[in-house]
């Protein structure tokens, strides 16, 4: 459908729309760009922000705990995620609301700091804001609410060390580190937490250096489709889902050289022309190149190298001579894989094909091709107990299941790293939160000013954890809370939610080996309080979104309105289909003045 507008019609449309333009009211909005939105005050700014944060918190809190529900998220690349991992959900949701983004950034900071507890940050911040809304509607000021929250947070962090149930004394003893890893995995893979905690502990302990400086990047994951999670294993070394290039498929006690360049003859950047005048010249044309390649491969083999790893393509000629001199050829396309392999075997990557020195070569006890399921893999396996890198081979029936297991493994590995920094633990299952809530509530009653209301609401927000655990497990929240408070009143500081009981019941979290890390709770409370107070202190919000192309109908058909984008380029794009229309204005394609007139048509 095409509309042809004459010069007179376009000018008349411009004058008509200009006559209908109403000036903006004076005030803050008059200083903003056209189309900008501005909100201020409690009702417009603060309560709007609180509602947005509450909605985000309610979205993820149903995924909290072992009985948390999965979320199905399809991101902008149309990739499907089925998970209850809050960090993944928030990353793929791409939250746009600025207040909700503050909570997202706080949870991301928690992920970077501890590797776990992102849902706790979001849930606690949402509960604090929900309680703050009640206080604000009661008549308290924002300053009084935030002051009370910060006072309660400081008191909570002062009390927290005294509630620790113990420490992990020896990071190299599997039985000591497993309970902490097990709890982190339980919320992601409930039912498989013991098995996964065992293999994660094995992998982490095997690469733990003498100085206990742990790097999570040294635990690699290789996902191979088929079988089930219980067939997952740990390999000291690296596993690649590839085939070897040559004939040799197994080498023991191998000396390995790594090249970051292609294993092929060097070629010039420009094309050349060769004039051949006889049959002898044709036969000898490539003889020199063949001799050079054979000499290079022969020199490499003479150094004792048995395996060549290259980051580029492998030429047919090089492959022929590698087979001749019994060398295994492995091609890795990722430079990151090359770096990790060099770290694993102690090799130095070489930028060109040369005979390596003994210092530049690496060593691997076993290099072989294996088949896991129906997937061929190349395994670089070390016999040493302390290998620089370990690989966890994950098995699963679908890609989504393996992705979720990988996220659980990532949480477990980060938990181990957090333990190397601070080895204190606290009781889990909501026990620590109820004990803190009980003590903070008593602290609030001792305060004389209005901040006591904020402190008590802070204590009430801490109940979010046992409430979420009970609700997601299908247990009545009020009954669980009453029993937990009764147990804690009787000095049972380790009493937590029993999610496996038929009804509302409590258990000793330490005896049940449900423990959390002290550092995770510490930073979660700190980040959540900081994020909630930041949102509450915002009393004005403005969106300076630029308008896109609109179409307004007029007596002549359709007129293009350019609200914020200038330049003649957009005028030239009017013929490329706007909302199904195809506007053709050829008379104005070369005029900046006319294009500016179109831009000013409001």
GUBA-924329 format. One line per field, with one value per residue (C-alpha): residue number from 0; x, y, z; chain. Coordinates in nm, 2 decimals. Each point is the difference from the previous one (the first is absolute). Layout:
# residues N
resi [NUM,...]
px [X,...]
py [Y,...]
pz [Z,...]
chain [A,...]
This chain:
# residues 602
resi [0,1,2,3,4,5,6,7,8,9,10,11,12,13,14,15,16,17,18,19,20,21,22,23,24,25,26,27,28,29,30,31,32,33,34,35,36,37,38,39,40,41,42,43,44,45,46,47,48,49,50,51,52,53,54,55,56,57,58,59,60,61,62,63,64,65,66,67,68,69,70,71,72,73,74,75,76,77,78,79,80,81,82,83,84,85,86,87,88,89,90,91,92,93,94,95,96,97,98,99,100,101,102,103,104,105,106,107,108,109,110,111,112,113,114,115,116,117,118,119,120,121,122,123,124,125,126,127,128,129,130,131,132,133,134,135,136,137,138,139,140,141,142,143,144,145,146,147,148,149,150,151,152,153,154,155,156,157,158,159,160,161,162,163,164,165,166,167,168,169,170,171,172,173,174,175,176,177,178,179,180,181,182,183,184,185,186,187,188,189,190,191,192,193,194,195,196,197,198,199,200,201,202,203,204,205,206,207,208,209,210,211,212,213,214,215,216,217,218,219,220,221,222,223,224,225,226,227,228,229,230,231,232,233,234,235,236,237,238,239,240,241,242,243,244,245,246,247,248,249,250,251,252,253,254,255,256,257,258,259,260,261,262,263,264,265,266,267,268,269,270,271,272,273,274,275,276,277,278,279,280,281,282,283,284,285,286,287,288,289,290,291,292,293,294,295,296,297,298,299,300,301,302,303,304,305,306,307,308,309,310,311,312,313,314,315,316,317,318,319,320,321,322,323,324,325,326,327,328,329,330,331,332,333,334,335,336,337,338,339,340,341,342,343,344,345,346,347,348,349,350,351,352,353,354,355,356,357,358,359,360,361,362,363,364,365,366,367,368,369,370,371,372,373,374,375,376,377,378,379,380,381,382,383,384,385,386,387,388,389,390,391,392,393,394,395,396,397,398,399,400,401,402,403,404,405,406,407,408,409,410,411,412,413,414,415,416,417,418,419,420,421,422,423,424,425,426,427,428,429,430,431,432,433,434,435,436,437,438,439,440,441,442,443,444,445,446,447,448,449,450,451,452,453,454,455,456,457,458,459,460,461,462,463,464,465,466,467,468,469,470,471,472,473,474,475,476,477,478,479,480,481,482,483,484,485,486,487,488,489,490,491,492,493,494,495,496,497,498,499,500,501,502,503,504,505,506,507,508,509,510,511,512,513,514,515,516,517,518,519,520,521,522,523,524,525,526,527,528,529,530,531,532,533,534,535,536,537,538,539,540,541,542,543,544,545,546,547,548,549,550,551,552,553,554,555,556,557,558,559,560,561,562,563,564,565,566,567,568,569,570,571,572,573,574,575,576,577,578,579,580,581,582,583,584,585,586,587,588,589,590,591,592,593,594,595,596,597,598,599,600,601]
px [0.00,0.16,-0.08,0.13,0.00,0.05,0.19,-0.32,-0.16,0.30,0.02,-0.37,0.04,0.29,-0.19,-0.31,0.20,0.19,-0.33,-0.11,0.32,-0.06,0.28,0.12,-0.09,0.27,0.21,0.25,-0.16,0.06,0.38,-0.01,0.00,-0.32,-0.13,0.19,-0.19,0.04,-0.12,0.06,-0.12,-0.11,-0.30,0.16,0.37,0.06,-0.31,0.04,0.36,-0.10,-0.27,0.24,0.25,-0.27,-0.11,0.36,0.05,-0.32,0.10,0.32,-0.09,-0.22,0.33,0.16,0.11,0.00,-0.37,0.03,-0.18,0.18,-0.04,-0.01,0.18,0.05,0.26,0.05,0.19,-0.30,0.21,-0.21,0.09,-0.18,0.15,-0.06,0.34,-0.07,0.32,-0.08,-0.36,0.09,0.28,-0.23,-0.31,0.17,-0.18,-0.06,-0.16,0.27,-0.11,-0.02,0.34,0.15,-0.11,0.13,0.34,0.01,-0.07,0.27,0.25,-0.10,0.07,0.34,0.09,-0.13,-0.12,-0.33,-0.28,-0.14,-0.36,0.05,0.11,-0.29,-0.26,0.13,0.02,-0.36,-0.12,0.17,-0.16,-0.34,0.02,0.14,-0.31,-0.22,0.21,-0.02,-0.38,-0.01,0.17,0.37,0.24,0.24,0.29,-0.14,-0.06,0.35,0.17,-0.18,0.09,0.37,0.00,-0.16,0.25,0.30,-0.14,-0.07,0.35,0.14,-0.21,0.07,0.35,-0.13,-0.25,0.26,-0.02,0.36,0.27,0.15,0.35,0.15,-0.09,0.16,-0.23,-0.30,-0.23,0.05,-0.07,-0.29,-0.28,0.06,0.01,-0.30,-0.23,0.09,-0.08,-0.32,-0.20,0.10,0.00,-0.20,0.04,0.34,0.18,0.20,0.14,0.08,0.15,0.23,0.13,0.04,0.19,0.23,0.06,0.07,0.22,0.21,0.10,0.03,0.36,0.22,-0.07,-0.38,-0.05,-0.29,-0.10,-0.34,0.11,0.21,-0.31,-0.12,-0.34,-0.05,-0.36,-0.07,-0.35,-0.13,-0.04,-0.08,0.15,0.13,0.24,0.18,0.37,0.31,0.31,0.34,0.08,-0.21,-0.26,-0.08,-0.29,0.21,0.17,0.38,0.11,0.25,0.01,0.15,-0.27,0.18,0.33,0.13,0.26,-0.03,0.22,-0.23,0.07,-0.26,-0.01,-0.24,0.05,-0.12,0.20,0.05,0.24,0.06,-0.17,0.05,-0.27,-0.01,-0.05,0.29,0.04,0.24,0.10,0.08,0.19,0.07,-0.12,0.30,-0.09,-0.36,0.12,0.24,-0.25,-0.12,0.29,0.17,-0.31,-0.05,0.36,-0.03,-0.32,0.15,0.31,-0.22,-0.20,0.31,0.17,-0.30,-0.01,0.38,-0.06,-0.21,-0.34,-0.28,-0.30,-0.04,-0.29,-0.08,-0.24,-0.04,-0.06,0.21,0.13,-0.01,0.37,0.07,-0.25,0.17,0.34,-0.15,-0.14,0.33,0.19,-0.27,-0.12,-0.35,-0.16,-0.27,-0.17,-0.17,-0.19,-0.04,0.30,-0.14,0.01,0.36,0.09,-0.16,0.16,0.34,-0.06,-0.11,0.30,0.26,0.07,0.08,-0.20,0.22,-0.10,0.17,0.11,0.35,0.18,-0.10,0.24,-0.07,-0.12,-0.26,-0.14,-0.26,-0.06,-0.32,-0.02,-0.28,-0.13,-0.27,-0.32,-0.30,-0.37,-0.25,-0.35,0.03,0.22,0.37,0.22,0.38,0.12,0.31,0.03,0.25,0.09,0.12,-0.24,0.05,-0.08,-0.02,-0.34,-0.28,-0.30,-0.34,-0.17,-0.38,-0.24,-0.37,-0.30,-0.05,0.21,-0.22,0.05,0.38,-0.01,-0.18,0.25,0.28,-0.14,-0.03,0.37,0.09,-0.17,0.18,0.34,-0.06,-0.10,0.33,0.18,-0.19,0.10,0.37,-0.05,-0.22,-0.05,-0.28,-0.34,-0.35,-0.31,-0.23,-0.37,-0.10,0.14,0.25,-0.27,-0.25,0.27,0.10,-0.36,-0.06,0.30,-0.05,-0.37,0.12,0.25,-0.27,-0.22,0.29,0.02,-0.19,-0.05,-0.20,0.28,-0.12,-0.28,0.25,0.22,-0.30,-0.10,0.36,-0.03,-0.33,0.16,0.26,-0.29,-0.01,0.24,-0.20,-0.32,0.12,0.14,-0.33,-0.22,0.19,-0.01,-0.38,0.01,-0.20,0.23,-0.16,0.02,0.36,0.09,-0.18,0.18,0.34,-0.05,-0.10,0.31,0.23,-0.16,0.11,0.36,-0.01,0.20,0.05,-0.38,-0.09,-0.28,-0.05,-0.11,-0.02,-0.25,-0.37,-0.11,0.15,0.31,0.35,0.33,0.36,0.16,0.36,-0.09,-0.17,0.32,-0.19,0.26,0.06,0.31,0.04,0.14,-0.30,-0.25,0.22,0.02,-0.36,-0.14,0.24,-0.08,-0.38,-0.02,0.22,-0.22,-0.32,0.12,0.12,-0.34,-0.18,0.22,-0.11,-0.28,0.01,0.03,0.02,0.01,0.16,-0.10,0.01,-0.31,0.01,-0.17,-0.38,-0.27,-0.28,-0.30,-0.11,-0.23,0.27,0.06,0.31,0.27,0.33,0.08,0.36,0.01,0.36,0.22,0.13,0.20,-0.11,0.08,-0.32,-0.20,0.15,-0.10,-0.37,-0.04,0.11,-0.33,-0.13,-0.26,-0.10,-0.01,0.24,0.03,0.17,0.10,0.25,-0.03,0.16,0.29,0.27,-0.12,0.12,-0.24,-0.31,0.14,0.03,-0.36,-0.11,0.19,-0.18,-0.35,-0.15]
py [0.00,0.33,0.36,0.27,0.34,0.32,0.30,0.19,-0.30,-0.05,0.37,0.02,-0.31,0.17,0.32,-0.19,-0.20,0.31,0.17,-0.29,0.01,0.08,0.14,-0.20,0.11,0.18,-0.19,-0.29,-0.16,0.32,-0.05,-0.35,-0.13,-0.07,-0.34,-0.01,-0.13,0.14,-0.13,0.15,-0.04,-0.30,-0.11,0.04,-0.08,-0.20,-0.22,-0.07,-0.11,-0.21,-0.17,-0.08,-0.15,-0.20,-0.15,-0.10,-0.15,-0.20,-0.13,-0.16,-0.09,-0.29,-0.15,0.01,-0.31,-0.37,0.00,0.32,0.01,0.02,0.30,-0.02,0.29,0.06,0.28,0.24,-0.26,-0.24,-0.24,-0.19,-0.01,-0.23,0.07,0.11,0.17,0.37,0.13,-0.16,0.11,0.37,0.00,-0.13,0.20,0.33,0.21,0.36,0.18,0.21,-0.07,-0.37,0.02,0.11,-0.33,-0.19,0.17,-0.08,-0.37,0.00,0.14,-0.28,-0.25,0.15,0.01,-0.34,-0.19,-0.08,0.18,0.21,-0.10,0.08,0.36,0.05,-0.15,0.18,0.34,-0.06,-0.08,0.31,0.22,-0.16,0.07,0.35,0.08,-0.08,0.24,0.28,-0.03,0.01,0.34,-0.06,0.19,-0.17,0.12,-0.16,-0.33,-0.02,0.10,-0.28,-0.25,0.09,-0.01,-0.35,-0.12,0.12,-0.18,-0.32,-0.01,0.05,-0.30,-0.23,-0.12,-0.12,-0.23,-0.19,-0.38,-0.07,0.01,-0.22,-0.05,-0.21,0.08,-0.32,-0.23,-0.09,-0.07,0.35,0.20,-0.22,0.13,0.36,-0.09,-0.23,0.28,0.23,-0.27,-0.12,0.30,-0.07,-0.38,-0.14,-0.37,-0.01,0.23,-0.27,-0.14,0.34,0.13,-0.31,0.05,0.38,-0.05,-0.26,0.24,0.31,-0.18,-0.16,0.34,0.19,0.14,0.00,0.37,-0.06,0.26,-0.14,0.10,-0.11,0.01,-0.31,-0.21,-0.07,-0.15,-0.23,-0.07,-0.33,-0.09,-0.34,-0.22,0.17,0.23,-0.29,-0.09,0.34,-0.04,0.21,-0.02,0.14,0.20,0.12,-0.15,0.13,-0.11,-0.05,-0.27,-0.02,0.10,-0.28,-0.38,-0.02,0.00,-0.09,0.11,-0.06,0.22,0.24,0.30,0.27,0.31,0.27,0.22,0.30,0.01,-0.23,-0.32,0.06,0.15,0.37,0.19,0.35,0.26,0.07,-0.23,-0.10,-0.13,-0.29,-0.07,-0.37,-0.09,-0.37,-0.32,0.00,0.35,-0.12,-0.30,0.21,0.29,-0.10,-0.22,0.27,0.07,-0.37,-0.03,0.30,-0.13,-0.34,0.15,0.21,-0.30,-0.22,0.26,0.02,-0.38,-0.01,0.21,-0.29,0.17,-0.25,0.23,0.33,0.23,0.28,0.29,0.02,-0.22,-0.31,-0.03,-0.34,0.00,0.06,-0.26,-0.25,0.05,0.00,-0.35,-0.10,0.09,-0.13,0.34,0.06,0.32,0.18,0.31,0.24,0.29,0.21,0.20,-0.02,-0.38,0.03,0.21,-0.23,-0.30,0.17,0.06,-0.35,-0.17,0.28,0.09,0.33,0.08,0.07,0.25,-0.18,-0.35,-0.04,-0.28,0.05,0.00,-0.22,0.30,0.09,-0.35,-0.14,-0.34,-0.21,-0.35,-0.12,0.15,-0.21,0.00,-0.13,-0.03,0.11,-0.10,0.05,0.31,-0.03,0.20,0.06,-0.04,0.15,-0.18,0.04,-0.26,0.26,0.06,0.38,0.08,0.38,-0.06,-0.25,-0.06,-0.11,-0.21,0.06,-0.25,0.07,-0.08,0.35,0.32,0.20,-0.26,0.01,0.38,0.00,-0.25,0.22,0.30,-0.22,-0.10,0.36,0.09,-0.29,0.10,0.37,-0.12,-0.19,0.32,0.20,-0.26,0.06,0.37,-0.04,-0.35,0.09,-0.16,0.08,-0.22,-0.01,-0.09,0.35,-0.05,0.28,0.25,-0.08,0.03,0.34,0.11,-0.09,0.19,0.30,0.03,0.02,0.26,0.21,-0.01,0.16,0.30,0.32,0.17,-0.06,-0.21,-0.29,-0.06,-0.03,-0.23,-0.23,0.00,-0.10,-0.30,-0.09,0.01,-0.26,-0.24,-0.01,-0.29,-0.26,0.13,-0.06,-0.35,-0.10,0.15,-0.16,-0.34,0.03,0.06,0.26,0.29,0.12,-0.34,-0.04,0.35,-0.05,-0.33,0.14,0.30,-0.23,-0.22,0.30,0.14,-0.32,0.07,-0.24,0.24,-0.26,-0.07,0.03,-0.10,-0.37,0.00,-0.38,-0.03,-0.07,0.32,0.30,-0.12,0.11,-0.18,0.06,0.14,-0.08,-0.36,-0.03,0.14,0.30,0.28,0.32,0.22,0.29,0.22,-0.07,0.11,0.30,0.14,-0.08,0.20,0.28,0.02,-0.04,0.28,0.23,-0.06,0.05,0.33,0.12,-0.06,0.17,0.31,0.07,0.26,0.10,-0.20,0.10,-0.19,0.18,-0.26,0.13,-0.05,-0.22,0.06,0.05,0.01,0.25,-0.01,0.32,0.11,-0.09,-0.36,-0.05,0.24,-0.11,0.17,0.00,0.10,-0.04,-0.11,0.26,0.00,-0.06,-0.37,-0.08,0.19,-0.22,-0.31,0.09,-0.22,-0.32,-0.09,0.14,-0.21,-0.16,0.32,0.10,0.38,0.14,0.37,0.04,0.38,0.05,-0.25,0.26,0.29,0.04,0.28,-0.21,-0.29,0.24,0.11,-0.37,-0.03,0.29,-0.13,-0.07]
pz [0.00,-0.11,0.07,-0.22,0.18,-0.21,0.13,0.08,0.18,0.22,0.09,0.08,0.23,0.17,0.07,0.12,0.25,0.12,0.07,0.22,0.21,0.36,0.20,0.30,0.35,0.20,0.25,-0.01,-0.30,-0.21,0.05,-0.13,-0.36,-0.18,0.10,0.33,0.31,0.35,0.33,0.35,0.35,0.21,-0.22,-0.34,0.06,0.33,-0.01,-0.37,0.05,0.30,-0.20,-0.29,0.25,0.17,-0.33,-0.08,0.34,-0.01,-0.34,0.13,0.36,-0.12,-0.13,0.35,0.18,-0.09,-0.10,-0.20,-0.33,-0.34,-0.22,-0.38,-0.16,-0.37,-0.05,-0.29,-0.19,0.04,0.21,0.25,0.37,0.25,0.34,0.36,0.02,0.08,-0.15,-0.34,0.01,0.07,-0.26,-0.28,0.10,-0.09,0.26,-0.13,0.30,0.16,0.36,-0.06,-0.16,0.33,0.15,-0.30,0.04,0.37,-0.08,-0.27,0.25,0.24,-0.28,-0.06,0.37,0.11,-0.30,0.18,0.19,-0.29,0.07,0.37,-0.09,-0.22,0.23,0.31,-0.18,-0.13,0.35,0.14,-0.26,0.06,0.37,-0.07,-0.20,0.30,0.22,-0.26,-0.02,0.38,-0.02,0.06,-0.22,-0.24,0.22,0.31,-0.19,-0.16,0.33,0.18,-0.27,0.01,0.38,-0.01,-0.27,0.21,0.30,-0.20,-0.14,0.36,0.13,-0.30,0.10,0.34,-0.17,-0.20,0.06,-0.08,-0.26,-0.28,0.14,-0.28,-0.36,-0.12,0.19,-0.21,0.30,0.14,-0.32,-0.14,0.24,-0.11,-0.37,0.04,0.13,-0.29,-0.25,0.18,-0.13,-0.36,-0.02,0.29,0.03,-0.17,0.25,0.17,-0.33,-0.15,0.32,0.01,-0.36,0.05,0.32,-0.17,-0.29,0.22,0.24,-0.28,-0.14,0.33,0.01,0.31,0.07,-0.01,-0.27,-0.20,-0.36,-0.11,-0.36,0.07,0.02,-0.35,-0.10,-0.30,-0.08,-0.19,-0.10,0.11,0.31,0.33,0.26,0.21,-0.28,0.03,0.09,0.08,-0.21,0.10,-0.31,-0.29,-0.23,-0.35,-0.22,-0.31,-0.20,-0.07,-0.35,-0.07,0.04,0.35,0.27,0.33,0.15,0.36,0.17,-0.28,-0.06,-0.14,-0.21,-0.06,-0.31,-0.02,-0.37,-0.28,-0.06,-0.37,-0.25,0.01,-0.29,-0.12,0.04,-0.37,-0.29,-0.22,-0.36,-0.09,-0.35,-0.05,-0.32,0.04,0.17,0.24,0.12,0.06,0.20,0.21,0.04,0.35,0.10,0.20,0.19,0.08,0.12,0.22,0.16,0.06,0.16,0.23,0.11,0.03,0.22,0.23,0.03,0.07,0.32,0.14,-0.06,-0.04,-0.02,-0.20,0.09,-0.24,0.00,-0.38,-0.29,-0.07,-0.36,-0.18,-0.05,0.37,0.10,-0.24,0.16,0.36,-0.07,-0.15,0.32,0.24,0.13,0.14,-0.14,0.21,-0.14,0.24,-0.14,0.32,0.12,0.35,-0.02,-0.12,0.30,0.25,-0.16,0.02,0.37,0.06,-0.16,0.07,-0.37,-0.17,-0.31,-0.30,-0.27,-0.29,-0.10,0.15,0.18,0.37,0.30,0.30,0.20,-0.26,-0.01,0.24,0.14,0.04,0.14,-0.24,-0.32,-0.17,-0.19,0.18,-0.07,0.26,-0.11,-0.37,0.03,-0.08,0.23,0.04,0.36,0.15,0.33,0.27,0.27,0.25,0.29,-0.02,-0.37,-0.09,-0.17,0.05,-0.22,0.11,-0.28,0.03,-0.14,-0.06,-0.22,-0.14,-0.05,0.24,0.28,-0.05,0.00,0.33,0.15,-0.12,0.18,0.32,-0.05,-0.04,0.33,0.18,-0.13,0.10,0.34,0.04,-0.11,0.26,0.27,-0.08,0.08,0.31,0.14,0.25,-0.04,0.13,0.04,-0.31,-0.06,0.12,0.35,-0.01,-0.14,0.28,0.27,-0.15,-0.03,0.37,0.12,-0.23,0.11,0.36,-0.10,-0.16,0.31,0.20,-0.24,0.11,-0.33,-0.32,-0.14,0.22,-0.25,-0.29,0.21,0.07,-0.36,-0.09,0.24,-0.17,-0.34,0.12,0.03,-0.38,-0.01,0.21,-0.15,-0.35,0.09,0.15,-0.27,-0.28,0.18,0.04,0.38,0.19,0.06,0.33,0.16,-0.09,0.13,0.33,0.06,-0.10,0.24,0.28,-0.06,-0.01,0.31,0.17,-0.10,-0.30,-0.23,-0.27,-0.05,-0.37,-0.24,-0.06,-0.36,-0.02,0.29,-0.08,0.18,0.17,0.19,0.10,0.00,0.13,-0.32,0.12,0.08,-0.34,-0.16,-0.14,0.04,-0.19,-0.03,0.24,-0.28,-0.22,0.27,0.09,-0.35,-0.09,0.30,-0.07,-0.38,0.05,0.26,-0.21,-0.31,0.19,0.16,-0.34,-0.16,0.29,-0.03,-0.36,0.00,-0.36,-0.32,-0.36,-0.32,-0.29,-0.26,-0.35,-0.21,-0.30,-0.33,0.04,-0.26,0.03,-0.23,-0.17,-0.28,-0.26,0.12,0.22,0.11,0.15,0.33,0.11,0.36,0.12,-0.28,-0.23,-0.33,-0.35,0.02,0.18,-0.26,-0.27,0.20,-0.01,-0.31,0.19,0.15,0.33,0.18,-0.33,-0.20,-0.28,-0.01,-0.31,0.01,-0.28,-0.03,0.34,-0.01,-0.06,0.22,0.35,0.06,-0.09,0.21,0.29,-0.05,0.02,0.32,0.15,-0.09,0.35]
chain [A,A,A,A,A,A,A,A,A,A,A,A,A,A,A,A,A,A,A,A,A,A,A,A,A,A,A,A,A,A,A,A,A,A,A,A,A,A,A,A,A,A,A,A,A,A,A,A,A,A,A,A,A,A,A,A,A,A,A,A,A,A,A,A,A,A,A,A,A,A,A,A,A,A,A,A,A,A,A,A,A,A,A,A,A,A,A,A,A,A,A,A,A,A,A,A,A,A,A,A,A,A,A,A,A,A,A,A,A,A,A,A,A,A,A,A,A,A,A,A,A,A,A,A,A,A,A,A,A,A,A,A,A,A,A,A,A,A,A,A,A,A,A,A,A,A,A,A,A,A,A,A,A,A,A,A,A,A,A,A,A,A,A,A,A,A,A,A,A,A,A,A,A,A,A,A,A,A,A,A,A,A,A,A,A,A,A,A,A,A,A,A,A,A,A,A,A,A,A,A,A,A,A,A,A,A,A,A,A,A,A,A,A,A,A,A,A,A,A,A,A,A,A,A,A,A,A,A,A,A,A,A,A,A,A,A,A,A,A,A,A,A,A,A,A,A,A,A,A,A,A,A,A,A,A,A,A,A,A,A,A,A,A,A,A,A,A,A,A,A,A,A,A,A,A,A,A,A,A,A,A,A,A,A,A,A,A,A,A,A,A,A,A,A,A,A,A,A,A,A,A,A,A,A,A,A,A,A,A,A,A,A,A,A,A,A,A,A,A,A,A,A,A,A,A,A,A,A,A,A,A,A,A,A,A,A,A,A,A,A,A,A,A,A,A,A,A,A,A,A,A,A,A,A,A,A,A,A,A,A,A,A,A,A,A,A,A,A,A,A,A,A,A,A,A,A,A,A,A,A,A,A,A,A,A,A,A,A,A,A,A,A,A,A,A,A,A,A,A,A,A,A,A,A,A,A,A,A,A,A,A,A,A,A,A,A,A,A,A,A,A,A,A,A,A,A,A,A,A,A,A,A,A,A,A,A,A,A,A,A,A,A,A,A,A,A,A,A,A,A,A,A,A,A,A,A,A,A,A,A,A,A,A,A,A,A,A,A,A,A,A,A,A,A,A,A,A,A,A,A,A,A,A,A,A,A,A,A,A,A,A,A,A,A,A,A,A,A,A,A,A,A,A,A,A,A,A,A,A,A,A,A,A,A,A,A,A,A,A,A,A,A,A,A,A,A,A,A,A,A,A,A,A,A,A,A,A,A,A,A,A,A,A,A,A,A,A,A,A,A,A,A,A,A,A,A,A,A,A,A,A,A,A,A,A,A,A,A,A,A,A,A,A,A,A,A,A,A,A,A,A,A,A,A,A,A,A,A,A,A,A,A,A,A,A,A,A,A,A,A,A,A]
